[in-house]
Amino acid sequence: MVTTLRAKGAKSKGSKSKDNTSNTSQGASHASTFQTSKTVTSSTTTTRTSTPPPQAQTLTKVPKLNSAVYRYAAWLEENQLKKTGAWIAVGVAVLVRWAVSLGPYSGFATPPRFGDYEAQRHWMELTLHRPIREWYSDSSKWWDLDYPPLTAYVSWICGYVGNLINTDWFAWKESRGFESDDAKLYMRATVLVLEILIYFSAVLVFTQRWFANKAWTRKHTALLLILLQPGLILIDNGHFQYNAVMLGLVLWAINSFLDDQDVLGSIFFCLALGFKQMALYFSPAVFGYLLGKSLRQGFFGCIWKLIKLGTTVIATLGLMFSPWLQSQEEILQVVHRIFPVFRGLYQDKVANIWCAVNVVIKLREMFDIQELVRFSTVATLVSFLPSVLYLIAKPTKRGLIYGLINSSLSFFLLSFQVHEKSILIPALPITLLILDEPAIASLFVTLATFSMFPLLRQEELTLPYYVLLAFWAWMTSSSLSSAPRFLQFVAVINLLFITAMHIAEIAVPTPLPRYPDLYPVLNALWSAAGFVLFWLYFNYRQFATVHAPNMGLRVTKRRE
């Protein structure tokens, strides 16, 4: 039977907002470490129970956020600006991104190869002027296209529109290294427009679904914090990439799964895979979740659901790769470009286990490429297997988010060919828990942004890095106010280390001629140790929260 529990309470000062909570909120109270209000607000919770409803009303203390962002959201509500709140949030996020985009980018004025900016520009040039079947076999030896087909299609669209504005931007072979002000303005605009259309919209929908039964102020607080996550802004709008497109498609898949639209979610996830192969970091968790749900629908129901999902995946990926399926040679060339094994175990000083171990044990000198591929593949599989098996056994929506975290962190820490920017992948689902795991999520984002500092420093993006990281610390500072003392201690130590590192790098740019990479190595070692601890924590949380309440999710159950 379905029962409805109602608890009356006093209105919070200056606000008419209602802060809903579950009648089992004690099981997840530790997940919200912001300050707790002593005021009890009215709440309505629908739950399924086999026992008669309690006769007495139950009063429950409701966690109340005390961050500056939450107070701003409450001010909007008090002044009846809820309808314009989302527009304001999007406007602030756009303004911050555009301010960052005014700075330098990867490869700025650094011939002969320039950098990621030139790679993205050249792919627009390539797809615009070469036949589609030659996109992955072009022999010009100038920034080979090494992302899946959806990136190529998007590059073609951007190149086509840009060519209508100015043919010089993407002239075949003559535009290499082209860096005019109007071309840079257009390129920056493509990043921002795609981010708004795909990533911003996905975040807006997520906050509405994940916090469906929560107060508007909480939804708006989460919206602002997710949109202002500094790492993604610095890489996409500073360094110059289109990671938000892939992450936005993954988030659209999550939104669909939260709404039990698994076929639609599978399409979005395949599109994410078709845009950037790093979406594979999430694939074990998505597979485990969908398989677990299928196994709970009876024998014939399971078979039918698996057929639908399998057909969807094959059709979506087949459609994207169809131009190169006409011959085995062509499709193998595409796969070779997308998975460039020859680049090595990791790039630069990435904060993962292999780079940390290589400081003492020279793995890349002791083993050949094929052996390292096998080692890293087995290690990655072993590290995410418990999480995936548990997700198959208990495929809950909350478990899906933790499964995505654990799967992507396993890939980042142990897989082959990892780059510093790949930390943005686990940062997505962790940031989605910014109000459920506020102290942990804010601490992870801080460490993830710090781990990319060597890359950002190389691109002369230190000023926006300092500003955005300080802004993030200010927005989330209250998350530690009621956190466990141990976590507060860890956060303080982390902040002191980051501060000391930055002061040292400014005061003594080259500490020892014999160790020119001392600072990047220290950064990688410190960050890798932290990411391992986060991996352990989130695995524990996935196993510990299986019976936790839905924390605002709108739960619908069909009649038997």
C-alpha positions in Angstrom: 0.0 0.0 0.0 1.1 3.6 -0.6 1.1 6.0 2.4 1.8 9.7 2.6 3.5 11.1 5.7 3.2 14.8 6.5 5.1 16.8 9.1 4.2 20.3 9.9 6.8 22.8 11.0 7.7 26.4 11.2 8.6 28.5 8.1 12.2 29.4 7.8 12.9 33.0 8.4 12.2 35.3 5.4 11.4 32.4 3.1 8.3 30.5 2.0 10.3 27.7 0.5 9.6 24.1 1.5 12.5 21.8 2.2 11.3 18.2 1.5 12.9 15.2 3.2 12.4 11.5 3.3 11.1 9.7 6.3 14.3 7.7 6.2 16.6 10.7 5.9 18.6 9.6 8.9 20.3 7.0 6.6 21.7 9.7 4.4 22.1 12.6 6.8 25.9 12.2 6.7 25.8 12.9 3.0 24.8 16.5 3.6 27.6 18.2 5.5 26.5 21.8 5.2 25.2 23.5 8.4 22.0 22.0 9.8 19.1 24.3 10.6 17.2 23.7 13.8 14.0 24.9 12.1 11.8 22.1 10.9 10.0 22.8 7.6 7.0 21.2 6.2 7.6 18.1 4.1 5.7 15.6 2.1 7.2 12.2 1.3 5.6 9.3 -0.5 6.9 5.9 0.3 5.8 2.3 -0.1 5.3 0.2 3.1 3.5 -3.0 4.1 2.7 -1.7 7.6 -0.1 0.6 8.6 0.7 4.3 8.6 1.8 5.8 11.9 -0.9 7.6 13.8 1.4 10.3 15.1 3.1 12.9 13.0 6.8 12.6 12.8 9.0 15.7 13.0 12.4 15.5 11.3 15.3 17.9 11.3 15.9 19.0 7.8 19.5 19.8 6.6 19.7 23.4 5.6 22.5 24.7 3.4 24.4 27.7 4.6 26.7 28.4 1.6 26.8 31.8 -0.1 25.2 30.2 -3.2 22.3 28.9 -1.2 21.8 32.3 0.5 21.7 33.8 -2.9 19.1 31.3 -4.1 17.0 32.0 -1.0 17.2 35.8 -1.8 16.0 35.1 -5.3 13.1 33.2 -3.9 12.2 35.8 -1.4 12.1 38.4 -4.1 10.0 36.3 -6.4 12.7 35.8 -9.0 12.4 32.0 -9.3 11.3 32.2 -12.9 14.4 34.2 -13.9 16.7 32.3 -11.6 17.8 29.7 -14.3 18.4 32.5 -16.8 20.6 34.3 -14.3 22.5 31.1 -13.5 23.1 30.4 -17.2 24.1 34.1 -17.7 26.7 33.9 -14.9 28.1 30.7 -16.2 28.4 32.1 -19.7 30.0 35.3 -18.5 32.6 33.4 -16.5 33.4 31.1 -19.5 33.7 34.1 -21.9 36.0 35.9 -19.5 38.3 32.8 -19.4 38.2 32.5 -23.2 39.7 36.0 -23.5 43.0 34.5 -22.3 45.5 32.3 -24.2 44.9 28.8 -25.3 46.8 25.6 -26.2 49.5 26.4 -28.7 48.9 30.1 -28.8 51.6 31.6 -31.1 53.8 28.6 -30.7 54.7 27.3 -34.2 55.3 24.9 -35.9 52.6 22.6 -34.6 50.8 25.0 -32.3 48.4 23.0 -30.0 44.9 21.7 -29.3 43.3 24.9 -30.7 45.0 24.3 -34.1 44.1 20.6 -34.0 40.4 21.5 -33.6 40.6 24.2 -36.3 42.4 21.8 -38.7 39.7 19.1 -38.2 37.1 21.7 -39.4 39.4 22.4 -42.4 39.9 18.6 -43.1 36.3 17.6 -42.9 35.3 20.6 -45.0 37.6 19.9 -47.9 38.3 16.1 -48.0 35.8 13.3 -48.9 34.3 11.7 -45.8 36.0 8.4 -46.4 39.4 10.1 -46.3 38.9 11.9 -42.9 40.8 9.1 -41.1 43.3 8.3 -43.8 44.5 11.8 -44.8 48.2 11.8 -45.4 48.9 15.5 -44.8 50.6 14.6 -41.5 49.1 17.7 -39.8 47.0 16.9 -36.7 45.5 13.5 -37.6 41.8 13.2 -36.7 41.9 10.8 -33.7 38.4 11.2 -32.2 35.3 9.2 -33.2 33.0 10.2 -36.1 30.6 12.4 -34.1 33.5 14.8 -33.4 34.2 14.8 -37.1 30.6 15.5 -38.0 30.4 18.4 -35.5 33.8 19.7 -36.9 32.3 19.7 -40.4 29.2 21.7 -39.2 31.4 24.2 -37.5 33.7 24.4 -40.5 30.9 24.8 -42.9 29.3 27.7 -40.9 32.7 29.3 -40.4 33.5 29.0 -44.1 30.4 31.0 -45.0 31.7 33.8 -42.8 35.3 33.9 -43.9 36.9 31.4 -46.3 40.4 32.2 -45.0 39.7 30.5 -41.6 39.6 27.0 -43.1 41.4 27.3 -46.5 42.9 23.9 -47.4 46.6 23.8 -46.3 46.9 27.6 -46.4 45.1 28.2 -43.1 47.5 26.1 -40.9 48.4 28.1 -37.8 45.8 30.7 -38.7 45.2 32.9 -35.6 43.3 36.0 -36.6 41.2 37.7 -33.9 37.9 37.0 -35.8 38.9 33.4 -36.3 39.6 33.0 -32.6 36.3 34.7 -31.7 34.4 32.2 -33.9 36.3 29.2 -32.5 35.6 30.3 -28.9 32.0 30.9 -29.8 31.6 27.3 -31.1 32.7 25.9 -27.8 30.3 28.1 -25.8 27.3 27.5 -28.1 27.7 23.8 -28.1 28.2 23.8 -24.3 25.0 25.8 -23.8 23.0 23.6 -26.1 24.1 20.2 -24.8 25.8 20.6 -21.4 23.8 23.4 -19.8 20.5 22.0 -20.9 21.4 18.6 -19.5 22.4 20.1 -16.1 19.1 22.0 -16.0 17.1 18.8 -16.5 19.3 16.9 -14.1 18.7 19.3 -11.2 15.0 19.1 -11.8 14.9 15.3 -11.8 17.5 14.6 -9.1 16.0 17.1 -6.7 12.4 16.6 -7.9 11.0 16.6 -4.3 13.3 19.2 -2.9 13.0 22.9 -2.5 13.7 25.3 -5.4 16.6 26.8 -3.5 18.4 23.5 -3.4 17.8 22.9 -7.1 19.2 26.4 -7.9 22.2 25.9 -5.6 23.1 22.7 -7.3 22.6 24.2 -10.8 25.0 27.1 -10.0 27.7 24.9 -8.4 27.6 22.3 -11.3 27.8 25.0 -14.0 30.6 26.7 -12.2 32.9 23.7 -11.7 36.3 25.2 -12.5 38.1 22.3 -14.1 35.8 22.0 -17.1 35.7 25.8 -17.6 39.5 26.0 -17.6 40.0 23.2 -20.1 37.2 23.9 -22.6 37.1 27.6 -22.5 40.7 28.2 -21.6 42.9 25.4 -22.9 40.4 24.8 -25.8 38.5 21.6 -26.2 34.9 20.3 -26.5 34.8 18.0 -23.4 31.4 19.5 -22.4 29.8 18.1 -25.5 30.7 14.5 -24.5 30.0 15.1 -20.8 26.7 16.7 -21.7 25.6 13.7 -23.8 26.6 11.4 -20.9 24.5 13.6 -18.6 21.5 13.4 -21.0 22.0 9.6 -20.8 21.9 9.8 -17.0 18.8 12.0 -17.1 17.1 9.4 -19.3 18.1 6.5 -17.0 16.7 8.5 -14.0 13.4 8.7 -15.9 13.5 5.0 -16.7 13.9 5.7 -20.5 16.7 3.2 -20.9 16.6 3.0 -24.7 16.8 6.8 -25.1 19.6 6.8 -22.5 21.5 4.2 -24.5 21.2 6.4 -27.6 22.7 9.4 -25.7 25.5 7.3 -24.3 26.4 5.9 -27.7 26.5 9.5 -29.0 28.9 10.3 -26.2 31.1 7.4 -27.2 30.8 8.6 -30.8 32.1 12.0 -29.8 35.0 11.1 -27.5 36.3 7.6 -26.8 37.0 8.6 -23.2 33.2 8.1 -22.5 34.3 4.4 -22.3 35.3 5.2 -18.8 31.6 5.1 -17.9 30.7 2.1 -20.0 31.1 -0.7 -17.3 28.8 1.1 -15.0 26.2 1.8 -17.7 26.4 -1.9 -18.8 26.0 -3.1 -15.2 23.1 -0.9 -14.5 21.1 -1.8 -17.6 21.9 -5.5 -17.2 20.9 -5.5 -13.6 17.5 -3.8 -14.5 17.0 -6.3 -17.3 17.6 -9.3 -15.1 14.7 -8.1 -12.8 12.1 -8.3 -15.5 11.6 -12.1 -15.7 13.0 -14.4 -18.4 11.1 -13.1 -21.4 11.1 -9.5 -20.2 14.9 -9.7 -19.8 15.4 -11.1 -23.3 13.1 -8.5 -24.8 14.9 -5.6 -23.0 18.3 -6.9 -23.9 17.2 -7.2 -27.6 16.0 -3.6 -27.5 19.1 -2.3 -25.9 21.4 -4.3 -28.1 19.6 -3.2 -31.3 19.8 0.4 -30.1 23.5 0.3 -29.5 24.3 -1.5 -32.7 22.1 0.8 -34.8 23.4 4.1 -33.2 27.1 3.2 -33.5 26.6 1.6 -36.9 25.0 4.8 -38.2 27.8 6.9 -37.0 30.5 4.6 -38.4 28.6 3.7 -41.6 30.8 5.7 -44.1 33.8 3.5 -43.1 32.1 0.1 -42.9 32.4 -0.6 -46.6 35.8 -2.2 -46.2 37.7 -3.8 -43.3 40.8 -1.7 -44.1 38.9 1.6 -43.6 37.2 0.6 -40.3 40.5 -0.7 -39.0 42.1 2.6 -39.9 39.4 4.5 -37.9 40.0 2.2 -34.9 43.8 2.7 -35.2 43.3 6.5 -35.1 40.9 6.5 -32.2 43.0 4.2 -30.0 46.6 5.2 -30.7 48.5 2.6 -28.6 51.8 3.9 -29.8 51.6 7.0 -27.6 52.5 5.1 -24.5 51.2 4.3 -21.0 50.4 7.9 -20.1 51.0 11.4 -21.3 53.1 14.1 -19.5 52.9 13.9 -15.6 49.4 12.7 -15.2 48.2 12.0 -11.6 47.5 8.3 -11.9 49.0 5.2 -10.4 51.3 4.3 -13.4 52.9 7.8 -13.5 53.4 7.7 -9.7 54.9 4.2 -9.8 57.2 5.2 -12.7 59.0 7.7 -10.4 60.6 4.7 -8.7 60.1 1.8 -11.1 60.7 2.8 -14.7 57.8 0.8 -16.2 58.1 2.2 -19.7 61.7 1.1 -19.8 61.2 -2.3 -18.3 58.3 -3.4 -20.5 57.3 -3.0 -24.1 54.0 -1.4 -25.2 52.0 -4.7 -25.6 52.9 -5.8 -22.1 51.9 -2.5 -20.6 48.6 -2.6 -22.5 47.9 -6.1 -20.9 48.9 -5.0 -17.4 46.9 -1.9 -17.5 43.8 -3.6 -19.0 43.8 -6.4 -16.3 44.4 -3.9 -13.5 41.6 -1.6 -14.7 39.2 -4.6 -15.0 40.0 -5.8 -11.5 39.6 -2.4 -10.0 36.1 -1.7 -11.4 34.7 -5.2 -11.3 33.4 -5.2 -7.7 31.5 -2.0 -8.3 30.0 -3.3 -11.5 29.0 -6.6 -10.0 27.3 -4.9 -7.1 25.5 -2.6 -9.6 24.2 -5.6 -11.5 23.0 -7.1 -8.2 21.4 -3.8 -7.0 20.7 -1.5 -10.0 19.5 1.6 -8.1 19.6 5.1 -9.6 21.8 6.3 -6.8 24.0 3.3 -7.2 24.3 4.2 -10.9 25.9 7.6 -10.0 28.4 5.9 -7.6 29.1 3.2 -10.2 29.9 5.9 -12.8 32.3 7.4 -10.3 34.1 4.2 -9.5 34.3 3.0 -13.1 35.7 6.3 -14.4 38.2 6.6 -11.5 39.4 3.1 -12.1 40.1 4.0 -15.8 41.8 7.2 -14.9 44.0 5.6 -12.3 45.0 2.4 -14.1 44.1 2.4 -17.8 46.4 2.8 -20.7 47.1 6.2 -22.4 45.7 8.6 -19.8 45.9 12.4 -20.0 45.6 15.0 -17.3 42.4 16.3 -18.7 40.8 12.9 -18.3 40.1 13.7 -14.6 37.2 15.7 -15.9 35.4 12.4 -16.6 35.0 11.2 -13.0 34.6 14.8 -12.0 31.2 14.9 -13.7 29.3 12.4 -11.6 31.1 13.5 -8.5 30.0 17.1 -9.1 26.5 15.9 -9.6 26.6 14.9 -5.9 27.6 18.4 -4.7 24.6 18.6 -2.4 24.6 14.9 -1.4 28.3 14.6 -0.7 29.2 18.4 -0.4 32.5 18.2 1.5 33.8 15.2 -0.5 32.7 16.6 -3.9 34.1 20.1 -3.3 37.4 18.6 -2.1 37.6 16.3 -5.2 37.0 19.2 -7.6 39.6 21.3 -5.9 42.2 18.5 -6.1 41.2 17.6 -9.7 41.7 21.3 -10.8 45.0 21.4 -9.0 46.1 18.2 -10.8 45.8 20.0 -14.1 47.8 23.0 -13.1 51.0 21.9 -14.9 49.1 21.8 -18.1 47.4 25.2 -17.4 50.7 26.8 -16.4 52.2 25.6 -19.7 49.4 27.4 -21.5 49.8 30.6 -19.4 46.3 30.1 -17.8 47.5 30.6 -14.3 45.5 33.7 -13.6 42.1 32.2 -14.5 43.2 29.1 -12.6 43.9 31.0 -9.4 40.7 33.1 -9.7 38.3 30.2 -10.4 39.9 27.9 -7.8 39.6 30.6 -5.2 36.0 31.3 -6.3 35.1 27.6 -6.0 36.7 27.4 -2.5 34.6 30.4 -1.4 31.4 29.0 -2.8 31.8 25.6 -1.1 33.7 26.6 2.0 30.7 26.0 4.3 30.5 22.4 3.2 33.3 21.6 5.7 31.6 23.4 8.7 29.8 20.2 9.9 32.0 17.6 8.2 33.8 15.0 10.4 37.0 16.4 12.0 39.2 14.0 10.1 37.8 15.3 6.8 38.3 18.9 7.9 41.9 18.0 8.7 42.4 16.4 5.3 40.9 19.5 3.6 43.2 21.8 5.5 46.3 19.8 4.8 45.3 19.6 1.1 44.8 23.4 0.9 48.1 24.0 2.7 50.0 21.8 0.3 48.4 23.4 -2.8 49.2 26.9 -1.4 52.8 25.9 -0.6 53.3 24.4 -4.0 52.1 27.5 -5.8 54.1 29.9 -3.6 57.2 27.7 -4.2 56.7 27.7 -8.0 56.3 31.5 -8.0 59.3 32.1 -5.7 61.6 29.4 -7.2 60.5 28.6 -10.8 63.3 26.1 -11.4 64.4 24.6 -8.0 67.1 22.2 -9.2 68.6 22.0 -12.7 68.9 18.2 -12.2 65.2 17.9 -11.6 63.4 20.3 -14.0 60.1 18.4 -13.5 60.1 18.4 -9.7 56.9 20.5 -9.3 54.9 18.5 -11.9 56.0 15.2 -10.3 55.1 16.4 -6.8 51.8 17.5 -8.1 51.2 14.1 -9.8 52.2 12.2 -6.7 50.0 14.2 -4.3 47.0 14.2 -6.6 47.3 10.5 -7.4 47.4 9.6 -3.7 44.3 11.7 -3.2 42.5 10.1 -6.1 43.2 6.6 -4.8 41.6 7.6 -1.4 38.6 9.0 -3.3 38.3 5.7 -5.2 38.3 3.8 -2.0 35.7 6.1 -0.4 33.3 6.1 -3.3 33.5 2.3 -3.6 32.6 2.1 0.1 29.7 4.6 -0.4 28.3 2.6 -3.3 28.1 -0.5 -1.1 26.9 1.5 1.9 24.1 3.5 0.3 22.2 0.7 -1.4 19.3 1.1 1.1 19.6 4.9 1.4 16.6 7.0 0.6 16.1 8.4 -2.9 17.2 11.9 -1.8 14.7 13.8 -3.9 14.3 11.5 -6.9 10.8 11.2 -8.1 10.1 7.4 -7.7 7.3 5.9 -9.7 6.3 2.2 -9.3 3.9 0.4 -11.6 1.1 -1.6 -10.2 1.8 -5.4 -10.1 
